[in-house]
Amino acid sequence: MTHRLRNAAAIAMGAALMLSLAACVSVTSAPAGAFKVGTTSYQVTLGQEWSDISQIMLARPKNVRLLSLDGPSLNRLYLTDGLAPGDFLVKPAAKDKPTPTYQKGMSPSELVEFVADSVSALDYQKVETSGLRPTKLAGADGLRFDLKGKTREGLEISGTAAVLDAGGKLYVILYLAPQEHYFQATLPEVEAVMRSADRG
């Protein structure tokens, strides 16, 4: 290997290392206990330590936090700090590829469709919802439902969501994980997080 090639390889390796370190710095701990979702008093209680992966997820709007226990491809917990009319759960990748936006006064079926279409915008295929039922979220009457879909590679994904439309804002807790093992293994923790939601 020539001196020039060695230098180029060293620079490439150094750049890769710096990018790797930058990614590591962006993932922070979300310890067990109270977790403040945003700038408001809205918070949930985590039963165990999660990783806050918000900063490394490019499709995340500023008022959406993302947590994971095992990595973004294995489980994701979406927590919104109250979506205002016109806000989205998933940031558009390009101007010509809009994603669904929340609108005040949406019916229950429209709220479910908004979340399902947002999951589809994350590049999941054949997203379907089921089990629409009432739930309590932050002490108010919300909706709970389940989702399923597939990755482009065919991996089956399961999900569950709770939504609350209150005060002109939409609060969403959405959990997605591979159906095999990860979804069921972490569902009790996710349901406890949903029950703990508090808007102060």
Backbone as a printed PyTorch tensor [residue, N CA C, xyz], in Angstrom:
tensor([[[  0.8510,  -1.1920,   0.0000],
         [  0.0000,   0.0000,   0.0000],
         [  0.8930,   1.2500,   0.0000]],

        [[  0.6010,   2.1900,  -0.8910],
         [  1.4000,   3.4170,  -0.9650],
         [  1.0710,   4.3320,   0.2100]],

        [[  1.9580,   5.3230,   0.4010],
         [  1.7610,   6.2830,   1.4840],
         [  0.4260,   7.0190,   1.3200]],

        [[  0.1010,   7.4090,   0.0770],
         [ -1.1370,   8.1390,  -0.1920],
         [ -2.3540,   7.2690,   0.1340]],

        [[ -2.3220,   5.9960,  -0.2440],
         [ -3.4310,   5.0880,   0.0380],
         [ -3.5790,   4.8590,   1.5390]],

        [[ -2.4410,   4.7500,   2.2280],
         [ -2.5100,   4.5660,   3.6770],
         [ -3.1620,   5.7670,   4.3430]],

        [[ -2.7980,   6.9750,   3.8860],
         [ -3.3920,   8.1920,   4.4410],
         [ -4.8970,   8.2520,   4.1860]],

        [[ -5.2830,   7.8880,   2.9670],
         [ -6.7090,   7.9060,   2.6070],
         [ -7.4850,   6.9110,   3.4630]],

        [[ -6.8860,   5.7390,   3.6720],
         [ -7.5520,   4.7190,   4.4880],
         [ -7.6650,   5.1830,   5.9320]],

        [[ -6.6010,   5.8330,   6.4340],
         [ -6.6200,   6.3240,   7.8120],
         [ -7.6770,   7.4120,   7.9940]],

        [[ -7.7700,   8.3030,   7.0110],
         [ -8.7720,   9.3720,   7.0710],
         [-10.1810,   8.7840,   7.0480]],

        [[-10.3900,   7.7970,   6.1720],
         [-11.7080,   7.1550,   6.0760],
         [-12.0760,   6.4660,   7.3830]],

        [[-11.0870,   5.7780,   7.9700],
         [-11.3480,   5.0900,   9.2310],
         [-11.6280,   6.1010,  10.3460]],

        [[-10.9000,   7.1980,  10.3440],
         [-11.1080,   8.2340,  11.3470],
         [-12.4840,   8.8700,  11.2250]],

        [[-12.9000,   9.1280,   9.9850],
         [-14.2310,   9.7100,   9.7560],
         [-15.3200,   8.7540,  10.2160]],

        [[-15.1460,   7.4790,   9.9110],
         [-16.1320,   6.4780,  10.3210],
         [-16.2060,   6.3970,  11.8430]],

        [[-15.0490,   6.4730,  12.5010],
         [-15.0140,   6.4230,  13.9590],
         [-15.7050,   7.6380,  14.5650]],

        [[-15.4560,   8.8240,  13.9760],
         [-16.0850,  10.0420,  14.4820],
         [-17.5960,   9.9910,  14.3240]],

        [[-18.0710,   9.4730,  13.1730],
         [-19.5110,   9.3480,  12.9580],
         [-20.1050,   8.3780,  13.9690]],

        [[-19.3890,   7.3070,  14.2030],
         [-19.8520,   6.3130,  15.1730],
         [-19.9370,   6.9090,  16.5690]],

        [[-18.9230,   7.6640,  16.9580],
         [-18.9210,   8.3020,  18.2750],
         [-20.0200,   9.3420,  18.3880]],

        [[-20.2520,  10.0710,  17.2930],
         [-21.3080,  11.0830,  17.2970],
         [-22.6630,  10.4270,  17.4980]],

        [[-22.8580,   9.2820,  16.8440],
         [-24.1190,   8.5600,  17.0030],
         [-24.2840,   8.0910,  18.4300]],

        [[-23.1960,   7.6080,  19.0420],
         [-23.2680,   7.1280,  20.4210],
         [-23.6050,   8.2590,  21.3740]],

        [[-23.0290,   9.4330,  21.1320],
         [-23.2800,  10.5790,  22.0000],
         [-24.7410,  11.0010,  21.9260]],

        [[-25.3700,  10.8300,  20.7570],
         [-26.7450,  11.2710,  20.5510],
         [-27.7590,  10.3730,  21.2370]],

        [[-27.3910,   9.1450,  21.5700],
         [-28.2900,   8.2350,  22.2690],
         [-28.0310,   8.3940,  23.7660]],

        [[-29.0660,   8.7830,  24.5050],
         [-28.8990,   9.0170,  25.9300],
         [-29.7780,   8.0580,  26.7370]],

        [[-29.4810,   7.9520,  27.9830],
         [-30.2530,   7.0820,  28.8680],
         [-31.5520,   7.7630,  29.2860]],

        [[-32.6090,   6.9530,  29.3440],
         [-33.8780,   7.3880,  29.9230],
         [-34.1150,   6.4760,  31.1270]],

        [[-33.6280,   6.8620,  32.2970],
         [-33.6760,   5.9850,  33.4750],
         [-35.0970,   5.6680,  33.9200]],

        [[-35.2380,   4.5850,  34.6570],
         [-36.5270,   4.2470,  35.2480],
         [-36.9980,   5.4080,  36.1110]],

        [[-38.3070,   5.6610,  36.0670],
         [-38.8680,   6.7740,  36.8250],
         [-39.5650,   7.7570,  35.9100]],

        [[-39.7990,   8.9560,  36.3970],
         [-40.5190,   9.9710,  35.6300],
         [-39.7210,  10.3910,  34.4030]],

        [[-40.3970,  10.4400,  33.2510],
         [-39.7640,  10.8690,  32.0010],
         [-40.6190,  11.9790,  31.4050]],

        [[-40.0740,  13.1870,  31.3710],
         [-40.7930,  14.3300,  30.8110],
         [-40.7050,  14.2760,  29.2910]],

        [[-41.8670,  14.2850,  28.6470],
         [-41.9120,  14.0760,  27.2020],
         [-41.4550,  15.3060,  26.4350]],

        [[-41.7790,  16.4830,  26.8930],
         [-41.4020,  17.6900,  26.1510],
         [-41.3180,  18.8940,  27.0570]],

        [[-41.7390,  20.0380,  26.5430],
         [-41.6220,  21.2900,  27.2880],
         [-42.8110,  21.5160,  28.2150]],

        [[-43.8830,  20.7340,  28.0410],
         [-45.0540,  20.8830,  28.8980],
         [-44.8810,  19.9890,  30.1250]],

        [[-45.9410,  19.8830,  30.9190],
         [-45.8850,  19.0460,  32.1200],
         [-46.2070,  17.5830,  31.8070]],

        [[-46.4360,  17.2480,  30.5350],
         [-46.7900,  15.8830,  30.1600],
         [-45.6090,  14.9460,  30.4100]],

        [[-45.8790,  13.8650,  31.1490],
         [-44.8230,  12.9110,  31.4420],
         [-45.3880,  11.5040,  31.5890]],

        [[-44.4930,  10.5230,  31.5300],
         [-44.8450,   9.1320,  31.7860],
         [-43.8460,   8.5890,  32.8020]],

        [[-44.1440,   7.4250,  33.3420],
         [-43.2300,   6.7670,  34.2700],
         [-42.6900,   5.5040,  33.6220]],

        [[-41.3770,   5.4030,  33.5120],
         [-40.7210,   4.2370,  32.9230],
         [-40.4230,   3.2250,  34.0270]],

        [[-40.7600,   1.9600,  33.7810],
         [-40.5310,   0.9280,  34.7670],
         [-39.1160,   0.3930,  34.7570]],

        [[-38.3900,   0.6750,  33.7030],
         [-36.9970,   0.2540,  33.5810],
         [-36.2560,   1.2640,  32.7090]],

        [[-34.9570,   1.1200,  32.6070],
         [-34.1660,   2.0480,  31.7980],
         [-34.4030,   1.8050,  30.3090]],

        [[-34.6920,   2.8670,  29.5800],
         [-34.7980,   2.8510,  28.1260],
         [-33.6410,   3.6730,  27.5600]],

        [[-33.4790,   3.6210,  26.2420],
         [-32.5440,   4.5190,  25.5540],
         [-33.3570,   5.5620,  24.8050]],

        [[-32.9920,   6.8290,  24.9640],
         [-33.6450,   7.9040,  24.2270],
         [-32.9360,   8.0390,  22.8770]],

        [[-33.5990,   7.5650,  21.8230],
         [-33.0030,   7.5480,  20.4780],
         [-33.5240,   8.6980,  19.6180]],

        [[-34.1680,   9.6760,  20.2510],
         [-34.8030,  10.7720,  19.5090],
         [-33.8550,  11.4470,  18.5270]],

        [[-32.6260,  11.7350,  18.9600],
         [-31.7080,  12.5290,  18.1450],
         [-31.1630,  11.7960,  16.9170]],

        [[-31.2540,  10.4730,  16.9020],
         [-30.7150,   9.7470,  15.7380],
         [-31.8020,   9.3210,  14.7550]],

        [[-33.0690,   9.6470,  15.0540],
         [-34.1750,   9.2730,  14.1740],
         [-34.5550,  10.4690,  13.3110]],

        [[-34.1910,  10.4140,  12.0460],
         [-34.3630,  11.5580,  11.1480],
         [-35.8170,  11.9000,  10.8650]],

        [[-36.7120,  10.9090,  10.9630],
         [-38.1190,  11.1510,  10.6500],
         [-38.9050,  11.6680,  11.8460]],

        [[-38.2090,  12.1080,  12.8900],
         [-38.8790,  12.5300,  14.1230],
         [-39.0950,  14.0410,  14.1560]],

        [[-40.3530,  14.4910,  14.2930],
         [-40.5930,  15.9170,  14.5370],
         [-40.0960,  16.3080,  15.9270]],

        [[-39.9370,  17.5960,  16.1710],
         [-39.3830,  18.0680,  17.4400],
         [-40.2520,  17.7180,  18.6430]],

        [[-41.5790,  17.6340,  18.4520],
         [-42.4580,  17.3640,  19.5920],
         [-42.7930,  15.8830,  19.7280]],

        [[-41.9500,  15.0150,  19.1770],
         [-42.1000,  13.5650,  19.3220],
         [-40.7980,  13.0120,  19.8920]],

        [[-40.9020,  12.2540,  20.9740],
         [-39.7320,  11.5880,  21.5490],
         [-39.7960,  10.1130,  21.2010]],

        [[-38.6210,   9.5070,  20.9960],
         [-38.5350,   8.0810,  20.6830],
         [-37.6360,   7.3870,  21.6750]],

        [[-38.1410,   6.2940,  22.2530],
         [-37.3740,   5.4810,  23.1760],
         [-37.2690,   4.0600,  22.6330]],

        [[-36.2300,   3.3520,  23.0570],
         [-36.0580,   1.9530,  22.6600],
         [-35.3800,   1.1820,  23.7850]],

        [[-35.7200,  -0.0950,  23.8850],
         [-35.0520,  -0.9630,  24.8470],
         [-33.9060,  -1.7370,  24.2120]],

        [[-34.0780,  -2.1350,  22.9540],
         [-33.1110,  -3.0240,  22.3020],
         [-32.5500,  -2.4990,  20.9910]],

        [[-32.8960,  -1.2680,  20.6010],
         [-32.4280,  -0.7100,  19.3390],
         [-33.5990,  -0.3810,  18.4380]],

        [[-33.4700,   0.6440,  17.5660],
         [-34.5770,   1.1330,  16.7410],
         [-35.2390,   0.0800,  15.8650]],

        [[-34.4910,  -0.9080,  15.3980],
         [-35.0930,  -1.9170,  14.5240],
         [-35.8190,  -3.0040,  15.3140]],

        [[-35.6260,  -3.0250,  16.6390],
         [-36.2330,  -4.0740,  17.4630],
         [-37.3990,  -3.5840,  18.3130]],

        [[-37.3890,  -2.3400,  18.7100],
         [-38.5640,  -1.7640,  19.3620],
         [-38.4390,  -0.2440,  19.4210]],

        [[-39.6030,   0.4000,  19.2550],
         [-39.6670,   1.8620,  19.2990],
         [-40.9150,   2.2860,  20.0500]],

        [[-40.7490,   3.2320,  20.9440],
         [-41.8680,   3.8090,  21.6770],
         [-41.9380,   5.2970,  21.3200]],

        [[-43.0230,   5.6890,  20.6620],
         [-43.2360,   7.0750,  20.2580],
         [-44.0920,   7.7670,  21.3220]],

        [[-43.6480,   8.9370,  21.7740],
         [-44.3770,   9.7280,  22.7610],
         [-44.4910,  11.1490,  22.2340]],

        [[-45.7190,  11.6520,  22.0700],
         [-45.8690,  13.0110,  21.5520],
         [-46.1390,  13.9920,  22.6760]],

        [[-45.6240,  15.1810,  22.4970],
         [-45.8150,  16.2690,  23.4590],
         [-47.0240,  17.1150,  23.0520]],

        [[-48.0690,  16.4730,  22.5520],
         [-49.2650,  17.1980,  22.1320],
         [-49.0970,  17.7470,  20.7290]],

        [[-49.6450,  17.0340,  19.7290],
         [-49.5800,  17.5060,  18.3510],
         [-50.6540,  18.5570,  18.1370]],

        [[-50.2660,  19.7050,  17.6080],
         [-51.2180,  20.7640,  17.2820],
         [-51.7480,  20.5290,  15.8700]],

        [[-52.8950,  21.1360,  15.5100],
         [-53.4010,  20.9800,  14.1490],
         [-52.3280,  21.3410,  13.1200]],

        [[-52.1590,  20.4540,  12.1480],
         [-51.1380,  20.6390,  11.1190],
         [-49.8370,  19.9230,  11.4220]],

        [[-49.6810,  19.4400,  12.6660],
         [-48.4680,  18.6970,  13.0360],
         [-48.5540,  17.2570,  12.5320]],

        [[-47.3780,  16.6500,  12.3740],
         [-47.3270,  15.2510,  11.9540],
         [-46.5920,  14.4080,  12.9820]],

        [[-46.8850,  13.1150,  12.9670],
         [-46.2130,  12.1540,  13.8320],
         [-44.9030,  11.7080,  13.2000]],

        [[-44.8760,  11.7220,  11.8680],
         [-43.6900,  11.3140,  11.0990],
         [-43.3310,  12.4440,  10.1430]],

        [[-42.1120,  12.9040,  10.2290],
         [-41.6310,  14.0180,   9.4060],
         [-41.5250,  13.5960,   7.9320]],

        [[-42.0230,  14.4100,   7.0040],
         [-41.8980,  14.0610,   5.5820],
         [-40.4390,  13.9710,   5.1550]],

        [[-40.1230,  12.9690,   4.3420],
         [-38.7590,  12.8070,   3.8400],
         [-38.4510,  13.8320,   2.7560]],

        [[-39.4770,  14.2940,   2.0570],
         [-39.3160,  15.2750,   0.9770],
         [-40.6260,  16.0250,   0.7940]],

        [[-40.5590,  17.1950,   0.1550],
         [-41.7600,  18.0090,  -0.0420],
         [-42.8110,  17.2950,  -0.8710]],

        [[-42.3550,  16.4560,  -1.8060],
         [-43.3070,  15.7510,  -2.6690],
         [-43.7880,  14.4350,  -2.0460]],

        [[-43.4080,  14.1850,  -0.7870],
         [-43.8520,  12.9790,  -0.0820],
         [-44.4350,  13.3670,   1.2770]],

        [[-45.6130,  14.0240,   1.2550],
         [-46.2000,  14.4730,   2.5240],
         [-46.6140,  13.2970,   3.4120]],

        [[-46.6390,  13.5320,   4.7020],
         [-47.1070,  12.5370,   5.6550],
         [-48.3780,  13.0750,   6.3180]],

        [[-49.1810,  12.2080,   6.9230],
         [-50.4490,  12.6510,   7.5130],
         [-50.2470,  13.7160,   8.5890]],

        [[-51.2010,  14.6220,   8.6940],
         [-51.1710,  15.6530,   9.7270],
         [-52.4320,  15.5680,  10.5760]],

        [[-52.2800,  15.9260,  11.8290],
         [-53.4190,  15.9470,  12.7460],
         [-54.2690,  17.1780,  12.4800]],

        [[-55.5860,  16.9920,  12.5110],
         [-56.5210,  18.0950,  12.3640],
         [-57.5020,  18.0780,  13.5280]],

        [[-57.7810,  19.2280,  14.0690],
         [-58.7180,  19.3370,  15.1880],
         [-60.0910,  18.8050,  14.7860]],

        [[-60.7340,  18.0750,  15.6930],
         [-62.0810,  17.5800,  15.4350],
         [-62.1290,  16.2660,  14.6740]],

        [[-60.9960,  15.5730,  14.5690],
         [-61.0000,  14.2760,  13.8940],
         [-61.8900,  13.2870,  14.6490]],

        [[-62.6100,  12.4530,  13.9020],
         [-63.4280,  11.4130,  14.5110],
         [-62.5230,  10.2910,  15.0130]],

        [[-63.0370,   9.3960,  15.8660],
         [-62.2170,   8.2660,  16.3190],
         [-61.6070,   7.4670,  15.1690]],

        [[-62.3830,   7.2010,  14.1400],
         [-61.8480,   6.4270,  13.0090],
         [-60.7630,   7.2080,  12.2690]],

        [[-60.9050,   8.5300,  12.2110],
         [-59.8870,   9.3560,  11.5560],
         [-58.5970,   9.3990,  12.3650]],

        [[-58.7130,   9.3880,  13.6980],
         [-57.5190,   9.3660,  14.5490],
         [-56.7540,   8.0570,  14.3640]],

        [[-57.4970,   6.9460,  14.2940],
         [-56.8690,   5.6450,  14.0620],
         [-56.1850,   5.6390,  12.6930]],

        [[-56.8700,   6.1730,  11.6980],
         [-56.3040,   6.2290,  10.3460],
         [-55.0540,   7.1060,  10.3060]],

        [[-55.0750,   8.2160,  11.0590],
         [-53.9140,   9.1010,  11.1120],
         [-52.6800,   8.3560,  11.6200]],

        [[-52.8450,   7.5780,  12.7030],
         [-51.7170,   6.8300,  13.2480],
         [-51.2860,   5.7330,  12.2830]],

        [[-52.2490,   4.9920,  11.7270],
         [-51.9220,   3.9010,  10.7990],
         [-51.1980,   4.4220,   9.5610]],

        [[-51.6670,   5.5370,   9.0110],
         [-51.0180,   6.1130,   7.8340],
         [-49.6250,   6.6510,   8.1750]],

        [[-49.4530,   7.1220,   9.3990],
         [-48.1360,   7.5850,   9.8390],
         [-47.1670,   6.4060,   9.9320]],

        [[-47.6470,   5.2570,  10.4160],
         [-46.8100,   4.0550,  10.4700],
         [-46.4420,   3.6070,   9.0570]],

        [[-47.3930,   3.6900,   8.1420],
         [-47.1030,   3.3540,   6.7370],
         [-46.0250,   4.2750,   6.1730]],

        [[-46.0350,   5.5400,   6.6080],
         [-45.0330,   6.5050,   6.1390],
         [-43.6360,   6.1690,   6.6340]],

        [[-43.5500,   5.2930,   7.6640],
         [-42.2530,   4.8320,   8.1610],
         [-41.7170,   3.6760,   7.3120]],

        [[-42.4050,   3.3930,   6.2000],
         [-42.0070,   2.3620,   5.2420],
         [-42.4080,   0.9550,   5.6840]],

        [[-43.4210,   0.8660,   6.5560],
         [-43.9940,  -0.4360,   6.8650],
         [-45.0870,  -0.7370,   5.8430]],

        [[-45.2330,  -2.0040,   5.5110],
         [-46.1610,  -2.4270,   4.4680],
         [-47.4250,  -3.0360,   5.0780]],

        [[-48.5450,  -2.8970,   4.3460],
         [-49.8200,  -3.5450,   4.7070],
         [-50.1990,  -3.3060,   6.1710]],

        [[-50.1620,  -2.0530,   6.5910],
         [-50.4960,  -1.7130,   7.9750],
         [-52.0040,  -1.8300,   8.1850]],

        [[-52.3910,  -2.5990,   9.1920],
         [-53.7960,  -2.7970,   9.5270],
         [-54.0050,  -2.5150,  11.0080]],

        [[-55.2110,  -2.0820,  11.3510],
         [-55.5480,  -1.8150,  12.7600],
         [-56.6940,  -2.7180,  13.1980]],

        [[-56.7740,  -2.9420,  14.4930],
         [-57.8520,  -3.7750,  15.0390],
         [-58.0280,  -3.4510,  16.5150]],

        [[-59.1070,  -3.9810,  17.0880],
         [-59.3220,  -3.8810,  18.5310],
         [-59.5110,  -2.4720,  19.0560]],

        [[-60.2190,  -1.6210,  18.3160],
         [-60.4770,  -0.2640,  18.8060],
         [-61.3170,  -0.3420,  20.0810]],

        [[-60.8300,   0.3340,  21.1390],
         [-61.5120,   0.2650,  22.4220],
         [-61.2270,   1.5370,  23.2260]],

        [[-62.1250,   1.8610,  24.1610],
         [-61.8860,   3.0520,  24.9910],
         [-60.7640,   2.7810,  25.9940]],

        [[-60.0760,   3.8320,  26.3720],
         [-59.0270,   3.7130,  27.3940],
         [-58.9120,   5.0330,  28.1340]],

        [[-58.2520,   5.0010,  29.2530],
         [-57.9430,   6.2240,  29.9770],
         [-56.4930,   6.5900,  29.6930]],

        [[-56.2680,   7.8110,  29.3200],
         [-54.9170,   8.2900,  29.0630],
         [-54.7830,   9.6550,  29.7300]],

        [[-53.8440,   9.7620,  30.6420],
         [-53.6460,  11.0060,  31.3990],
         [-54.9430,  11.4370,  32.0830]],

        [[-55.7090,  10.4620,  32.5740],
         [-56.9280,  10.7570,  33.3250],
         [-58.1220,  11.1470,  32.4890]],

        [[-58.0020,  11.0890,  31.1610],
         [-59.1050,  11.4730,  30.2780],
         [-59.4750,  10.2990,  29.3660]],

        [[-60.6160,  10.4320,  28.7050],
         [-61.1070,   9.3700,  27.8320],
         [-60.3860,   9.3890,  26.4890]],

        [[-59.6460,   8.3270,  26.2300],
         [-58.9260,   8.2090,  24.9710],
         [-59.3050,   6.9450,  24.2380]],

        [[-58.5100,   6.5970,  23.2460],
         [-58.7340,   5.4110,  22.4330],
         [-57.5030,   4.5380,  22.4550]],

        [[-57.7390,   3.2500,  22.3930],
         [-56.6450,   2.2770,  22.3200],
         [-56.9220,   1.3460,  21.1460]],

        [[-55.8830,   0.9650,  20.4120],
         [-56.0440,   0.0220,  19.3080],
         [-54.7140,  -0.6510,  19.0070]],

        [[-54.7810,  -1.7200,  18.2440],
         [-53.5950,  -2.4950,  17.8990],
         [-53.2970,  -2.3520,  16.4120]],

        [[-52.0410,  -2.6060,  16.0540],
         [-51.6170,  -2.5130,  14.6580],
         [-50.7880,  -3.7260,  14.2810]],

        [[-50.7130,  -3.9940,  13.0040],
         [-49.7750,  -4.9790,  12.4870],
         [-49.3710,  -4.5740,  11.0800]],

        [[-48.1970,  -5.0070,  10.6760],
         [-47.6810,  -4.7010,   9.3540],
         [-46.4380,  -5.5260,   9.0950]],

        [[-45.7210,  -5.1630,   8.0470],
         [-44.4940,  -5.8800,   7.7000],
         [-43.4350,  -4.8890,   7.2360]],

        [[-42.1820,  -5.2660,   7.4510],
         [-41.0860,  -4.4880,   6.8700],
         [-40.9750,  -4.8530,   5.3950]],

        [[-40.1810,  -4.1010,   4.6580],
         [-39.9700,  -4.4230,   3.2380],
         [-39.3930,  -5.8160,   3.0590]],

        [[-38.6510,  -6.2770,   4.0690],
         [-38.0270,  -7.6050,   3.9960],
         [-38.9850,  -8.7190,   4.4180]],

        [[-40.1880,  -8.3600,   4.8610],
         [-41.1830,  -9.3630,   5.2180],
         [-41.2820,  -9.6860,   6.6920]],

        [[-40.5280,  -8.9850,   7.5420],
         [-40.6000,  -9.2360,   8.9830],
         [-41.9220,  -8.7030,   9.5190]],

        [[-42.6560,  -9.5370,  10.2390],
         [-43.9440,  -9.1270,  10.7860],
         [-43.7560,  -8.2380,  12.0120]],

        [[-44.4610,  -7.1070,  12.0020],
         [-44.3820,  -6.1080,  13.0680],
         [-45.7340,  -5.9920,  13.7540]],

        [[-45.7170,  -5.9370,  15.0680],
         [-46.9360,  -5.6770,  15.8330],
         [-46.8050,  -4.3310,  16.5280]],

        [[-47.9520,  -3.7550,  16.8560],
         [-47.9270,  -2.4730,  17.5330],
         [-49.1690,  -2.2620,  18.3580]],

        [[-49.1000,  -1.3170,  19.2500],
         [-50.2650,  -0.8940,  20.0130],
         [-50.1640,   0.6120,  20.2120]],

        [[-51.3150,   1.2660,  20.2630],
         [-51.3160,   2.7260,  20.3720],
         [-52.4300,   3.1890,  21.2910]],

        [[-52.1750,   4.2980,  21.9680],
         [-53.1950,   4.9900,  22.7520],
         [-53.1710,   6.4470,  22.3120]],

        [[-54.3590,   7.0090,  22.0690],
         [-54.4320,   8.4030,  21.6220],
         [-55.4520,   9.1560,  22.4670]],

        [[-55.1590,  10.4170,  22.6880],
         [-56.0530,  11.2990,  23.4300],
         [-56.1200,  12.6330,  22.7090]],

        [[-57.3190,  13.0070,  22.2940],
         [-57.5590,  14.2970,  21.6510],
         [-58.1480,  15.2120,  22.7160]],

        [[-57.3470,  16.1480,  23.2030],
         [-57.8020,  17.0050,  24.3080],
         [-57.2030,  18.3930,  24.1930]],

        [[-58.0420,  19.3920,  24.4250],
         [-57.5560,  20.7720,  24.4140],
         [-56.9850,  21.2070,  23.0800]],

        [[-57.5010,  20.6390,  21.9940],
         [-57.0130,  21.0080,  20.6690],
         [-55.6760,  20.3950,  20.3040]],

        [[-55.2240,  19.4180,  21.0930],
         [-53.9670,  18.7400,  20.7990],
         [-54.1580,  17.2290,  20.8580]],

        [[-53.2940,  16.5170,  20.1460],
         [-53.3730,  15.0640,  20.1120],
         [-52.1550,  14.4660,  20.7980]],

        [[-52.4180,  13.6380,  21.8040],
         [-51.3610,  12.9270,  22.5180],
         [-51.3620,  11.4820,  22.0290]],

        [[-50.1930,  11.0060,  21.6160],
         [-50.0690,   9.6540,  21.0650],
         [-48.9580,   8.9010,  21.7800]],

        [[-49.2540,   7.6850,  22.1930],
         [-48.2270,   6.7500,  22.6450],
         [-48.3260,   5.5560,  21.7070]],

        [[-47.2790,   5.3130,  20.9570],
         [-47.2800,   4.2650,  19.9330],
         [-46.0690,   3.3670,  20.1280]],

        [[-46.3120,   2.0710,  20.1590],
         [-45.2240,   1.1060,  20.3280],
         [-45.2010,   0.1460,  19.1520]],

        [[-44.0080,  -0.0600,  18.5690],
         [-43.8260,  -0.9660,  17.4390],
         [-42.6490,  -1.8900,  17.7170]],

        [[-42.8210,  -3.1820,  17.4150],
         [-41.7450,  -4.1560,  17.6110],
         [-42.0290,  -5.3890,  16.7660]],

        [[-40.9880,  -6.1600,  16.4060],
         [-41.2240,  -7.4200,  15.6970],
         [-42.1820,  -8.3020,  16.4880]],

        [[-43.1110,  -8.9170,  15.7640],
         [-44.1310,  -9.7450,  16.4170],
         [-43.5160, -10.8890,  17.2050]],

        [[-42.4880, -11.5100,  16.6350],
         [-41.8670, -12.6400,  17.2990],
         [-40.9600, -12.1570,  18.4360]],

        [[-41.2610, -12.5490,  19.6180],
         [-40.5130, -12.2960,  20.8510],
         [-40.6040, -10.8560,  21.3530]],

        [[-40.1020,  -9.8820,  20.6210],
         [-39.9080,  -8.5440,  21.1730],
         [-41.2040,  -7.8550,  21.5780]],

        [[-42.2600,  -7.9830,  20.7490],
         [-43.4960,  -7.2820,  21.0720],
         [-44.0980,  -7.7910,  22.3760]],

        [[-44.2980,  -9.0960,  22.4720],
         [-44.9040,  -9.6580,  23.6750],
         [-43.9990,  -9.4950,  24.9030]],

        [[-42.6910,  -9.5840,  24.6970],
         [-41.7580,  -9.5030,  25.8200],
         [-41.7920,  -8.1400,  26.5000]],

        [[-42.0700,  -7.0990,  25.7220],
         [-42.0270,  -5.7410,  26.2760],
         [-43.4040,  -5.1170,  26.4510]],

        [[-44.4580,  -5.8080,  26.0360],
         [-45.8070,  -5.2400,  26.1180],
         [-46.2080,  -4.8650,  27.5480]],

        [[-45.9390,  -5.6760,  28.5740],
         [-46.3220,  -5.2720,  29.9290],
         [-45.7040,  -3.9360,  30.3480]],

        [[-44.4400,  -3.7040,  30.0010],
         [-43.7840,  -2.4360,  30.3230],
         [-44.4510,  -1.2890,  29.5730]],

        [[-44.7650,  -1.5040,  28.2970],
         [-45.3930,  -0.4530,  27.4860],
         [-46.7720,  -0.1060,  28.0420]],

        [[-47.5450,  -1.1140,  28.4170],
         [-48.8770,  -0.8530,  28.9520],
         [-48.7970,  -0.1000,  30.2760]],

        [[-47.7850,  -0.3980,  31.0840],
         [-47.5830,   0.3440,  32.3330],
         [-47.2370,   1.8000,  32.0400]],

        [[-46.4270,   2.0350,  31.0030],
         [-46.0890,   3.4090,  30.6010],
         [-47.3530,   4.1530,  30.1740]],

        [[-48.2040,   3.4860,  29.3880],
         [-49.4540,   4.1140,  28.9440],
         [-50.3270,   4.4940,  30.1360]],

        [[-50.4420,   3.6040,  31.0960],
         [-51.2740,   3.8660,  32.2850],
         [-50.7250,   5.0230,  33.1220]],

        [[-49.4100,   5.2250,  33.0300],
         [-48.7680,   6.2470,  33.8810],
         [-48.8330,   7.6580,  33.3030]],

        [[-49.2840,   7.7890,  32.0590],
         [-49.2780,   9.1070,  31.3940],
         [-50.0030,  10.1470,  32.2280]],

        [[-49.3850,  11.3080,  32.3450],
         [-49.9370,  12.3810,  33.1890],
         [-49.6330,  13.7170,  32.5410]],

        [[-50.6810,  14.5130,  32.3290],
         [-50.4960,  15.8310,  31.7330],
         [-50.3350,  16.9210,  32.7870]],

        [[-50.2550,  16.5440,  34.0600],
         [-50.0150,  17.5160,  35.1190],
         [-51.2170,  18.3600,  35.4680]]])
